[in-house]
Amino acid sequence: MESPGPDQERTEKPKLQSLPEERSGAQISLTRKIIIGLFIVGYWVFFYWFRGS
């Protein structure tokens, strides 16, 4: 078999490096997660504390 000359294009496609997996859905920063978590806990404590009133 003849190897392709420098002027000829190779028919092989270059192998692409695998890209890191992207997570589907919105990315939420740690700060927002903490704030949302505190809001949920505070909401739950408020209604738990004052449920007997």
NORLINKA-V766047 format. One record per helix or strand of 2 or more residues. SS is the DSSP state (H for helix, E for strand). FROM is the first residue (numbers start at 1). LEN is the number of residues. Records with the same first field share a line. If there is no record, write none. Layout:
# NORLINKA-V766047
SS: FROM-LEN + FROM-LEN
This chain:
# NORLINKA-V766047
H: 30-20
